[in-house]
Amino acid sequence: MQPVGLRWLPFVFGAGAVFWLVQLAQFAAIIAAPAGRDQLHQALVQAGVKGDLSTLLVFEAILVFFFVIVAAILHATAYFGLKARKPWGWIAAVIVAAAWSLILVGIPVLVMLIRSSTRHAYGIP
C-alpha cells in the first residue's frame, strides 16, 4: 500500500508525459506544414543567421524531436514505475525532477522524492 501522501505523485509525471507529447505533436505540425517551415526560416533570417538555413532547420528539428521524445519517455517511465512502486520509477522520477529543478518548478517534487520516507516507500535505502 502506497502512503496516502504519495498517491498523487505518479500523476504529476503522467501529466508531464502528456505535456511533452502535446509539444511533440505541435512541433511536428509546424515542421510538416510548409507555412510553419517558412515561419522558422524567416525567424532565422531575421535573427541574422547566415549559411545553409535548410540544413540548420533539419538539424534543429532532429534535436528538438530527440529531446522532447526523451522527456516524454522519462516522464512515462517515472509514471509507470511510481505507480508500480518500483525503484527504477523512483530513479526516473528523481532524474525528471532534477531536470525540472533547473527552471525551479521541480524543486518541491525533488525535495519530496529525496525524503527518506519516500525513498523507503519505493524500496530505495
N, CA, C and O atoms as a GROMACS GRO file, in nm:
protein
  500
    1MET      N    1   0.084  -0.119   0.000
    1MET     CA    2   0.000   0.000   0.000
    1MET      C    3   0.088   0.125   0.000
    1MET      O    4   0.180   0.137   0.081
    2GLN      N    5   0.060   0.214  -0.090
    2GLN     CA    6   0.136   0.338  -0.101
    2GLN      C    7   0.089   0.437   0.006
    2GLN      O    8  -0.031   0.449   0.030
    3PRO      N    9   0.182   0.508   0.071
    3PRO     CA   10   0.140   0.609   0.169
    3PRO      C   11   0.045   0.710   0.106
    3PRO      O   12   0.057   0.745  -0.011
    4VAL      N   13  -0.050   0.756   0.188
    4VAL     CA   14  -0.154   0.847   0.139
    4VAL      C   15  -0.095   0.972   0.074
    4VAL      O   16  -0.147   1.018  -0.027
    5GLY      N   17   0.012   1.026   0.130
    5GLY     CA   18   0.071   1.148   0.076
    5GLY      C   19   0.141   1.130  -0.057
    5GLY      O   20   0.179   1.229  -0.120
    6LEU      N   21   0.158   1.005  -0.103
    6LEU     CA   22   0.229   0.982  -0.228
    6LEU      C   23   0.139   0.933  -0.341
    6LEU      O   24   0.188   0.910  -0.452
    7ARG      N   25   0.012   0.919  -0.317
    7ARG     CA   26  -0.077   0.866  -0.422
    7ARG      C   27  -0.084   0.957  -0.544
    7ARG      O   28  -0.103   0.909  -0.656
    8TRP      N   29  -0.069   1.087  -0.525
    8TRP     CA   30  -0.078   1.184  -0.635
    8TRP      C   31   0.050   1.189  -0.717
    8TRP      O   32   0.049   1.237  -0.830
    9LEU      N   33   0.160   1.141  -0.660
    9LEU     CA   34   0.291   1.158  -0.722
    9LEU      C   35   0.303   1.102  -0.864
    9LEU      O   36   0.354   1.172  -0.952
   10PRO      N   37   0.257   0.979  -0.891
   10PRO     CA   38   0.270   0.930  -1.030
   10PRO      C   39   0.196   1.016  -1.131
   10PRO      O   40   0.239   1.029  -1.246
   11PHE      N   41   0.086   1.076  -1.089
   11PHE     CA   42   0.005   1.153  -1.183
   11PHE      C   43   0.073   1.284  -1.226
   11PHE      O   44   0.045   1.336  -1.333
   12VAL      N   45   0.161   1.336  -1.142
   12VAL     CA   46   0.240   1.454  -1.180
   12VAL      C   47   0.327   1.419  -1.300
   12VAL      O   48   0.339   1.497  -1.394
   13PHE      N   49   0.387   1.302  -1.295
   13PHE     CA   50   0.475   1.260  -1.405
   13PHE      C   51   0.394   1.215  -1.526
   13PHE      O   52   0.440   1.230  -1.640
   14GLY      N   53   0.276   1.159  -1.503
   14GLY     CA   54   0.188   1.126  -1.615
   14GLY      C   55   0.145   1.251  -1.690
   14GLY      O   56   0.140   1.252  -1.813
   15ALA      N   57   0.114   1.357  -1.615
   15ALA     CA   58   0.078   1.485  -1.677
   15ALA      C   59   0.196   1.541  -1.755
   15ALA      O   60   0.179   1.600  -1.861
   16GLY      N   61   0.317   1.522  -1.701
   16GLY     CA   62   0.437   1.568  -1.773
   16GLY      C   63   0.455   1.494  -1.904
   16GLY      O   64   0.493   1.554  -2.005
   17ALA      N   65   0.427   1.363  -1.904
   17ALA     CA   66   0.438   1.286  -2.029
   17ALA      C   67   0.339   1.337  -2.133
   17ALA      O   68   0.373   1.351  -2.250
   18VAL      N   69   0.217   1.364  -2.089
   18VAL     CA   70   0.115   1.418  -2.182
   18VAL      C   71   0.159   1.554  -2.234
   18VAL      O   72   0.145   1.583  -2.353
   19PHE      N   73   0.211   1.640  -2.145
   19PHE     CA   74   0.260   1.772  -2.186
   19PHE      C   75   0.363   1.759  -2.298
   19PHE      O   76   0.354   1.829  -2.399
   20TRP      N   77   0.463   1.671  -2.280
   20TRP     CA   78   0.568   1.658  -2.381
   20TRP      C   79   0.516   1.597  -2.510
   20TRP      O   80   0.566   1.630  -2.618
   21LEU      N   81   0.418   1.508  -2.502
   21LEU     CA   82   0.360   1.452  -2.624
   21LEU      C   83   0.283   1.558  -2.701
   21LEU      O   84   0.285   1.559  -2.824
   22VAL      N   85   0.215   1.648  -2.630
   22VAL     CA   86   0.146   1.760  -2.697
   22VAL      C   87   0.247   1.852  -2.763
   22VAL      O   88   0.226   1.897  -2.876
   23GLN      N   89   0.357   1.881  -2.693
   23GLN     CA   90   0.463   1.964  -2.752
   23GLN      C   91   0.519   1.900  -2.878
   23GLN      O   92   0.545   1.968  -2.977
   24LEU      N   93   0.537   1.768  -2.874
   24LEU     CA   94   0.589   1.694  -2.989
   24LEU      C   95   0.492   1.704  -3.108
   24LEU      O   96   0.535   1.725  -3.221
   25ALA      N   97   0.364   1.689  -3.081
   25ALA     CA   98   0.264   1.698  -3.188
   25ALA      C   99   0.260   1.838  -3.248
   25ALA      O  100   0.249   1.853  -3.370
   26GLN      N  101   0.269   1.941  -3.164
   26GLN     CA  102   0.267   2.078  -3.215
   26GLN      C  103   0.390   2.107  -3.300
   26GLN      O  104   0.379   2.168  -3.406
   27PHE      N  105   0.507   2.063  -3.254
   27PHE     CA  106   0.628   2.089  -3.331
   27PHE      C  107   0.626   2.010  -3.462
   27PHE      O  108   0.671   2.059  -3.565
   28ALA      N  109   0.574   1.887  -3.457
   28ALA     CA  110   0.564   1.807  -3.580
   28ALA      C  111   0.472   1.875  -3.680
   28ALA      O  112   0.498   1.871  -3.801
   29ALA      N  113   0.364   1.937  -3.632
   29ALA     CA  114   0.273   2.008  -3.722
   29ALA      C  115   0.342   2.129  -3.786
   29ALA      O  116   0.322   2.157  -3.904
   30ILE      N  117   0.422   2.199  -3.707
   30ILE     CA  118   0.494   2.314  -3.762
   30ILE      C  119   0.592   2.270  -3.869
   30ILE      O  120   0.602   2.332  -3.975
   31ILE      N  121   0.665   2.163  -3.841
   31ILE     CA  122   0.764   2.113  -3.937
   31ILE      C  123   0.697   2.057  -4.062
   31ILE      O  124   0.748   2.074  -4.172
   32ALA      N  125   0.583   1.990  -4.045
   32ALA     CA  126   0.515   1.927  -4.158
   32ALA      C  127   0.451   2.029  -4.252
   32ALA      O  128   0.442   2.004  -4.372
   33ALA      N  129   0.406   2.141  -4.199
   33ALA     CA  130   0.336   2.240  -4.280
   33ALA      C  131   0.437   2.333  -4.349
   33ALA      O  132   0.529   2.382  -4.285
   34PRO      N  133   0.420   2.356  -4.478
   34PRO     CA  134   0.510   2.448  -4.547
   34PRO      C  135   0.511   2.588  -4.485
   34PRO      O  136   0.615   2.653  -4.479
   35ALA      N  137   0.394   2.635  -4.439
   35ALA     CA  138   0.389   2.768  -4.377
   35ALA      C  139   0.468   2.769  -4.246
   35ALA      O  140   0.532   2.870  -4.213
   36GLY      N  141   0.465   2.660  -4.172
   36GLY     CA  142   0.541   2.652  -4.048
   36GLY      C  143   0.691   2.654  -4.073
   36GLY      O  144   0.767   2.722  -4.003
   37ARG      N  145   0.734   2.579  -4.175
   37ARG     CA  146   0.876   2.581  -4.211
   37ARG      C  147   0.919   2.719  -4.258
   37ARG      O  148   1.029   2.764  -4.228
   38ASP      N  149   0.832   2.785  -4.332
   38ASP     CA  150   0.863   2.922  -4.377
   38ASP      C  151   0.876   3.018  -4.259
   38ASP      O  152   0.962   3.105  -4.260
   39GLN      N  153   0.790   3.002  -4.159
   39GLN     CA  154   0.800   3.086  -4.038
   39GLN      C  155   0.934   3.064  -3.968
   39GLN      O  156   1.000   3.160  -3.927
   40LEU      N  157   0.974   2.938  -3.953
   40LEU     CA  158   1.103   2.910  -3.890
   40LEU      C  159   1.218   2.968  -3.972
   40LEU      O  160   1.313   3.023  -3.918
   41HIS      N  161   1.206   2.954  -4.104
   41HIS     CA  162   1.308   3.008  -4.194
   41HIS      C  163   1.318   3.160  -4.179
   41HIS      O  164   1.427   3.216  -4.170
   42GLN      N  165   1.203   3.227  -4.176
   42GLN     CA  166   1.201   3.373  -4.161
   42GLN      C  167   1.257   3.416  -4.025
   42GLN      O  168   1.326   3.516  -4.015
   43ALA      N  169   1.227   3.340  -3.921
   43ALA     CA  170   1.279   3.373  -3.788
   43ALA      C  171   1.432   3.364  -3.787
   43ALA      O  172   1.498   3.446  -3.724
   44LEU      N  173   1.486   3.266  -3.857
   44LEU     CA  174   1.632   3.254  -3.864
   44LEU      C  175   1.693   3.368  -3.944
   44LEU      O  176   1.797   3.422  -3.907
   45VAL      N  177   1.628   3.406  -4.052
   45VAL     CA  178   1.677   3.517  -4.134
   45VAL      C  179   1.673   3.647  -4.053
   45VAL      O  180   1.769   3.724  -4.056
   46GLN      N  181   1.563   3.671  -3.982
   46GLN     CA  182   1.552   3.793  -3.902
   46GLN      C  183   1.652   3.795  -3.787
   46GLN      O  184   1.692   3.902  -3.741
   47ALA      N  185   1.692   3.678  -3.740
   47ALA     CA  186   1.792   3.670  -3.632
   47ALA      C  187   1.933   3.691  -3.685
   47ALA      O  188   2.028   3.700  -3.607
   48GLY      N  189   1.946   3.698  -3.817
   48GLY     CA  190   2.077   3.724  -3.876
   48GLY      C  191   2.161   3.600  -3.901
   48GLY      O  192   2.282   3.610  -3.920
   49VAL      N  193   2.099   3.485  -3.901
   49VAL     CA  194   2.172   3.361  -3.926
   49VAL      C  195   2.208   3.354  -4.074
   49VAL      O  196   2.125   3.377  -4.161
   50LYS      N  197   2.332   3.323  -4.099
   50LYS     CA  198   2.380   3.312  -4.238
   50LYS      C  199   2.422   3.169  -4.263
   50LYS      O  200   2.453   3.095  -4.169
   51GLY      N  201   2.424   3.129  -4.387
   51GLY     CA  202   2.464   2.994  -4.422
   51GLY      C  203   2.347   2.915  -4.475
   51GLY      O  204   2.247   2.971  -4.521
   52ASP      N  205   2.361   2.784  -4.469
   52ASP     CA  206   2.259   2.693  -4.522
   52ASP      C  207   2.147   2.676  -4.419
   52ASP      O  208   2.158   2.598  -4.325
   53LEU      N  209   2.039   2.750  -4.438
   53LEU     CA  210   1.930   2.750  -4.342
   53LEU      C  211   1.851   2.620  -4.344
   53LEU      O  212   1.797   2.578  -4.242
   54SER      N  213   1.843   2.556  -4.460
   54SER     CA  214   1.770   2.429  -4.467
   54SER      C  215   1.837   2.323  -4.381
   54SER      O  216   1.769   2.249  -4.310
   55THR      N  217   1.968   2.315  -4.388
   55THR     CA  218   2.042   2.218  -4.306
   55THR      C  219   2.026   2.252  -4.158
   55THR      O  220   2.010   2.162  -4.076
   56LEU      N  221   2.030   2.378  -4.125
   56LEU     CA  222   2.013   2.420  -3.987
   56LEU      C  223   1.874   2.384  -3.935
   56LEU      O  224   1.860   2.339  -3.821
   57LEU      N  225   1.772   2.403  -4.017
   57LEU     CA  226   1.636   2.367  -3.976
   57LEU      C  227   1.622   2.217  -3.954
   57LEU      O  228   1.557   2.173  -3.859
   58VAL      N  229   1.684   2.137  -4.042
   58VAL     CA  230   1.679   1.991  -4.025
   58VAL      C  231   1.750   1.952  -3.896
   58VAL      O  232   1.699   1.870  -3.820
   59PHE      N  233   1.866   2.010  -3.872
   59PHE     CA  234   1.941   1.980  -3.750
   59PHE      C  235   1.861   2.020  -3.626
   59PHE      O  236   1.855   1.945  -3.529
   60GLU      N  237   1.800   2.138  -3.630
   60GLU     CA  238   1.719   2.184  -3.518
   60GLU      C  239   1.600   2.091  -3.494
   60GLU      O  240   1.568   2.058  -3.379
   61ALA      N  241   1.534   2.050  -3.602
   61ALA     CA  242   1.418   1.961  -3.588
   61ALA      C  243   1.459   1.827  -3.526
   61ALA      O  244   1.389   1.775  -3.440
   62ILE      N  245   1.570   1.773  -3.569
   62ILE     CA  246   1.619   1.646  -3.513
   62ILE      C  247   1.647   1.662  -3.365
   62ILE      O  248   1.610   1.577  -3.284
   63LEU      N  249   1.714   1.771  -3.329
   63LEU     CA  250   1.746   1.796  -3.187
   63LEU      C  251   1.620   1.811  -3.102
   63LEU      O  252   1.610   1.752  -2.995
   64VAL      N  253   1.525   1.889  -3.149
   64VAL     CA  254   1.401   1.910  -3.074
   64VAL      C  255   1.325   1.780  -3.060
   64VAL      O  256   1.279   1.747  -2.950
   65PHE      N  257   1.311   1.704  -3.169
   65PHE     CA  258   1.241   1.576  -3.162
   65PHE      C  259   1.309   1.483  -3.062
   65PHE      O  260   1.241   1.418  -2.983
   66PHE      N  261   1.440   1.475  -3.065
   66PHE     CA  262   1.514   1.387  -2.974
   66PHE      C  263   1.488   1.425  -2.828
   66PHE      O  264   1.453   1.340  -2.747
   67PHE      N  265   1.506   1.552  -2.794
   67PHE     CA  266   1.490   1.594  -2.655
   67PHE      C  267   1.346   1.581  -2.607
   67PHE      O  268   1.324   1.544  -2.491
   68VAL      N  269   1.251   1.610  -2.691
   68VAL     CA  270   1.110   1.600  -2.649
   68VAL      C  271   1.070   1.454  -2.632
   68VAL      O  272   0.998   1.420  -2.538
   69ILE      N  273   1.116   1.368  -2.720
   69ILE     CA  274   1.086   1.225  -2.706
   69ILE      C  275   1.151   1.169  -2.580
   69ILE      O  276   1.087   1.092  -2.507
   70VAL      N  277   1.276   1.206  -2.553
   70VAL     CA  278   1.343   1.161  -2.430
   70VAL      C  279   1.267   1.210  -2.307
   70VAL      O  280   1.249   1.135  -2.211
   71ALA      N  281   1.224   1.334  -2.308
   71ALA     CA  282   1.149   1.388  -2.194
   71ALA      C  283   1.018   1.312  -2.174
   71ALA      O  284   0.983   1.280  -2.060
   72ALA      N  285   0.946   1.283  -2.281
   72ALA     CA  286   0.820   1.209  -2.270
   72ALA      C  287   0.845   1.068  -2.217
   72ALA      O  288   0.770   1.018  -2.133
   73ILE      N  289   0.951   1.004  -2.266
   73ILE     CA  290   0.982   0.868  -2.221
   73ILE      C  291   1.021   0.867  -2.073
   73ILE      O  292   0.977   0.780  -1.998
   74LEU      N  293   1.102   0.964  -2.031
   74LEU     CA  294   1.140   0.970  -1.889
   74LEU      C  295   1.018   0.994  -1.799
   74LEU      O  296   1.006   0.932  -1.693
   75HIS      N  297   0.929   1.083  -1.840
   75HIS     CA  298   0.809   1.108  -1.761
   75HIS      C  299   0.721   0.983  -1.755
   75HIS      O  300   0.669   0.948  -1.650
   76ALA      N  301   0.705   0.916  -1.868
   76ALA     CA  302   0.623   0.794  -1.870
   76ALA      C  303   0.686   0.684  -1.785
   76ALA      O  304   0.616   0.612  -1.715
   77THR      N  305   0.818   0.671  -1.791
   77THR     CA  306   0.888   0.572  -1.709
   77THR      C  307   0.866   0.602  -1.561
   77THR      O  308   0.841   0.511  -1.482
   78ALA      N  309   0.877   0.728  -1.524
   78ALA     CA  310   0.854   0.767  -1.385
   78ALA      C  311   0.709   0.737  -1.345
   78ALA      O  312   0.685   0.686  -1.236
   79TYR      N  313   0.614   0.766  -1.432
   79TYR     CA  314   0.474   0.741  -1.401
   79TYR      C  315   0.448   0.593  -1.375
   79TYR      O  316   0.395   0.556  -1.271
   80PHE      N  317   0.487   0.509  -1.471
   80PHE     CA  318   0.459   0.366  -1.456
   80PHE      C  319   0.540   0.303  -1.344
   80PHE      O  320   0.491   0.214  -1.275
   81GLY      N  321   0.663   0.348  -1.325
   81GLY     CA  322   0.746   0.295  -1.218
   81GLY      C  323   0.696   0.335  -1.080
   81GLY      O  324   0.696   0.253  -0.988
   82LEU      N  325   0.653   0.460  -1.064
   82LEU     CA  326   0.599   0.504  -0.935
   82LEU      C  327   0.465   0.438  -0.907
   82LEU      O  328   0.434   0.404  -0.793
   83LYS      N  329   0.386   0.421  -1.012
   83LYS     CA  330   0.256   0.357  -0.995
   83LYS      C  331   0.272   0.213  -0.946
   83LYS      O  332   0.193   0.166  -0.864
   84ALA      N  333   0.376   0.143  -0.996
   84ALA     CA  334   0.403   0.005  -0.955
   84ALA      C  335   0.493  -0.002  -0.832
   84ALA      O  336   0.525  -0.111  -0.784
   85ARG      N  337   0.535   0.116  -0.780
   85ARG     CA  338   0.622   0.126  -0.662
   85ARG      C  339   0.753   0.051  -0.683
   85ARG      O  340   0.797  -0.026  -0.597
   86LYS      N  341   0.815   0.074  -0.797
   86LYS     CA  342   0.943   0.012  -0.831
   86LYS      C  343   1.056   0.112  -0.809
   86LYS      O  344   1.037   0.232  -0.828
   87PRO      N  345   1.174   0.063  -0.770
   87PRO     CA  346   1.289   0.154  -0.751
   87PRO      C  347   1.327   0.228  -0.879
   87PRO      O  348   1.368   0.344  -0.872
   88TRP      N  349   1.315   0.165  -0.996
   88TRP     CA  350   1.350   0.232  -1.120
   88TRP      C  351   1.255   0.347  -1.150
   88TRP      O  352   1.292   0.443  -1.218
   89GLY      N  353   1.132   0.339  -1.101
   89GLY     CA  354   1.039   0.450  -1.116
   89GLY      C  355   1.081   0.569  -1.033
   89GLY      O  356   1.071   0.684  -1.077
   90TRP      N  357   1.129   0.540  -0.912
   90TRP     CA  358   1.179   0.648  -0.825
   90TRP      C  359   1.301   0.713  -0.888
   90TRP      O  360   1.314   0.836  -0.886
   91ILE      N  361   1.392   0.632  -0.944
   91ILE     CA  362   1.514   0.686  -1.008
   91ILE      C  363   1.476   0.775  -1.126
   91ILE      O  364   1.531   0.885  -1.142
   92ALA      N  365   1.384   0.728  -1.210
   92ALA     CA  366   1.340   0.810  -1.324
   92ALA      C  367   1.273   0.939  -1.275
   92ALA      O  368   1.292   1.045  -1.336
   93ALA      N  369   1.197   0.931  -1.168
   93ALA     CA  370   1.131   1.050  -1.114
   93ALA      C  371   1.232   1.151  -1.061
   93ALA      O  372   1.215   1.271  -1.079
   94VAL      N  373   1.338   1.102  -0.996
   94VAL     CA  374   1.442   1.193  -0.947
   94VAL      C  375   1.513   1.261  -1.064
   94VAL      O  376   1.542   1.380  -1.057
   95ILE      N  377   1.541   1.187  -1.170
   95ILE     CA  378   1.605   1.246  -1.288
   95ILE      C  379   1.517   1.355  -1.348
   95ILE      O  380   1.565   1.463  -1.380
   96VAL      N  381   1.388   1.326  -1.362
   96VAL     CA  382   1.294   1.424  -1.419
   96VAL      C  383   1.283   1.547  -1.328
   96VAL      O  384   1.287   1.660  -1.376
   97ALA      N  385   1.268   1.524  -1.198
   97ALA     CA  386   1.254   1.637  -1.105
   97ALA      C  387   1.380   1.721  -1.102
   97ALA      O  388   1.374   1.844  -1.091
   98ALA      N  389   1.496   1.655  -1.111
   98ALA     CA  390   1.622   1.731  -1.115
   98ALA      C  391   1.629   1.816  -1.241
   98ALA      O  392   1.675   1.930  -1.236
   99ALA      N  393   1.584   1.762  -1.353
   99ALA     CA  394   1.585   1.840  -1.477
   99ALA      C  395   1.489   1.959  -1.467
   99ALA      O  396   1.523   2.070  -1.508
  100TRP      N  397   1.369   1.936  -1.412
  100TRP     CA  398   1.273   2.045  -1.396
  100TRP      C  399   1.321   2.148  -1.295
  100TRP      O  400   1.282   2.264  -1.302
  101SER      N  401   1.405   2.105  -1.200
  101SER     CA  402   1.451   2.200  -1.098
  101SER      C  403   1.544   2.305  -1.158
  101SER      O  404   1.569   2.408  -1.095
  102LEU      N  405   1.594   2.281  -1.278
  102LEU     CA  406   1.675   2.381  -1.345
  102LEU      C  407   1.596   2.508  -1.372
  102LEU      O  408   1.653   2.616  -1.383
  103ILE      N  409   1.464   2.494  -1.384
  103ILE     CA  410   1.379   2.613  -1.400
  103ILE      C  411   1.289   2.632  -1.278
  103ILE      O  412   1.184   2.695  -1.287
  104LEU      N  413   1.332   2.578  -1.164
  104LEU     CA  414   1.270   2.596  -1.033
  104LEU      C  415   1.140   2.520  -1.011
  104LEU      O  416   1.096   2.509  -0.896
  105VAL      N  417   1.078   2.467  -1.114
  105VAL     CA  418   0.949   2.400  -1.098
  105VAL      C  419   0.964   2.268  -1.022
  105VAL      O  420   0.876   2.231  -0.944
  106GLY      N  421   1.074   2.197  -1.045
  106GLY     CA  422   1.089   2.064  -0.989
  106GLY      C  423   1.146   2.058  -0.849
  106GLY      O  424   1.153   1.950  -0.792
  107ILE      N  425   1.185   2.169  -0.792
  107ILE     CA  426   1.249   2.167  -0.660
  107ILE      C  427   1.158   2.107  -0.552
  107ILE      O  428   1.205   2.022  -0.476
  108PRO      N  429   1.031   2.147  -0.540
  108PRO     CA  430   0.947   2.085  -0.436
  108PRO      C  431   0.930   1.934  -0.455
  108PRO      O  432   0.932   1.859  -0.357
  109VAL      N  433   0.914   1.890  -0.579
  109VAL     CA  434   0.898   1.746  -0.605
  109VAL      C  435   1.029   1.674  -0.575
  109VAL      O  436   1.028   1.565  -0.518
  110LEU      N  437   1.141   1.733  -0.613
  110LEU     CA  438   1.272   1.671  -0.587
  110LEU      C  439   1.295   1.657  -0.436
  110LEU      O  440   1.342   1.552  -0.391
  111VAL      N  441   1.264   1.760  -0.360
  111VAL     CA  442   1.280   1.754  -0.214
  111VAL      C  443   1.193   1.643  -0.156
  111VAL      O  444   1.238   1.568  -0.069
  112MET      N  445   1.070   1.632  -0.203
  112MET     CA  446   0.980   1.529  -0.154
  112MET      C  447   1.029   1.389  -0.192
  112MET      O  448   1.015   1.295  -0.114
  113LEU      N  449   1.087   1.374  -0.311
  113LEU     CA  450   1.138   1.244  -0.354
  113LEU      C  451   1.260   1.200  -0.275
  113LEU      O  452   1.279   1.081  -0.251
  114ILE      N  453   1.342   1.295  -0.233
  114ILE     CA  454   1.466   1.264  -0.163
  114ILE      C  455   1.441   1.228  -0.016
  114ILE      O  456   1.526   1.166   0.047
  115ARG      N  457   1.326   1.267   0.040
  115ARG     CA  458   1.297   1.235   0.180
  115ARG      C  459   1.308   1.085   0.203
  115ARG      O  460   1.274   1.005   0.115
  116SER      N  461   1.355   1.047   0.321
  116SER     CA  462   1.377   0.904   0.349
  116SER      C  463   1.246   0.825   0.347
  116SER      O  464   1.245   0.710   0.305
  117SER      N  465   1.137   0.885   0.391
  117SER     CA  466   1.009   0.811   0.390
  117SER      C  467   0.965   0.779   0.248
  117SER      O  468   0.911   0.671   0.222
  118THR      N  469   0.988   0.872   0.155
  118THR     CA  470   0.952   0.847   0.015
  118THR      C  471   1.044   0.741  -0.045
  118THR      O  472   0.999   0.651  -0.115
  119ARG      N  473   1.174   0.753  -0.018
  119ARG     CA  474   1.269   0.654  -0.071
  119ARG      C  475   1.233   0.514  -0.022
  119ARG      O  476   1.234   0.419  -0.100
  120HIS      N  477   1.203   0.501   0.106
  120HIS     CA  478   1.170   0.368   0.161
  120HIS      C  479   1.039   0.314   0.102
  120HIS      O  480   1.025   0.192   0.086
  121ALA      N  481   0.945   0.401   0.070
  121ALA     CA  482   0.820   0.358   0.010
  121ALA      C  483   0.841   0.292  -0.126
  121ALA      O  484   0.761   0.209  -0.169
  122TYR      N  485   0.949   0.331  -0.194
  122TYR     CA  486   0.980   0.276  -0.326
  122TYR      C  487   1.096   0.178  -0.322
  122TYR      O  488   1.148   0.140  -0.428
  123GLY      N  489   1.136   0.135  -0.204
  123GLY     CA  490   1.240   0.033  -0.191
  123GLY      C  491   1.381   0.083  -0.210
  123GLY      O  492   1.471   0.004  -0.237
  124ILE      N  493   1.402   0.213  -0.196
  124ILE     CA  494   1.536   0.271  -0.206
  124ILE      C  495   1.587   0.292  -0.065
  124ILE      O  496   1.521   0.359   0.015
  125PRO      N  497   1.706   0.236  -0.031
  125PRO     CA  498   1.757   0.252   0.106
  125PRO      C  499   1.795   0.395   0.140
  125PRO      O  500   1.840   0.423   0.251
   0.00000   0.00000   0.00000
